[in-house]
């Protein structure tokens, strides 16, 4: 199930509103764009910069998308809204999230303590990378907030003193 943060009523992509072609499980670009609440141009741009890629192409060259690609598109928009990361940082976040998912699956398939240790170290490194990206953004936002508070205080002081 997909949820979009950008919609105040929080749309969900579920079996009811995701009806891919029964024979392929894919939808055309217009349907995918509508489901992800983006424009077709946005999907093409995300493809151009390698954030997403169509699942398949029709014989006539039309792009087709599956649920996973639509979910990724929604996640991109969610990260833009939540973090204000640029698309390069968002690609890094998505890549780390995918690597963590791959590690989770590898964890389930091994009984080797050495392999489990390697998986944990790699997952920890990925999470540290994500945490560092957020720390940088939080520091910049905190500095900006402090600047705004300082200006606000200056204005209040001038109004209180009537010194204008």
Secondary structure as GFF3:
##gff-version 3
##sequence-region A 1 164
A	DSSP	beta_strand	2	3	.	.	.	ID=ss1
A	DSSP	beta_strand	12	13	.	.	.	ID=ss2
A	DSSP	beta_strand	27	28	.	.	.	ID=ss3
A	DSSP	alpha_helix	29	36	.	.	.	ID=ss4
A	DSSP	alpha_helix	40	48	.	.	.	ID=ss5
A	DSSP	beta_strand	56	57	.	.	.	ID=ss6
A	DSSP	beta_strand	63	65	.	.	.	ID=ss7
A	DSSP	alpha_helix	67	83	.	.	.	ID=ss8
A	DSSP	alpha_helix	87	108	.	.	.	ID=ss9
A	DSSP	alpha_helix	113	161	.	.	.	ID=ss10
###
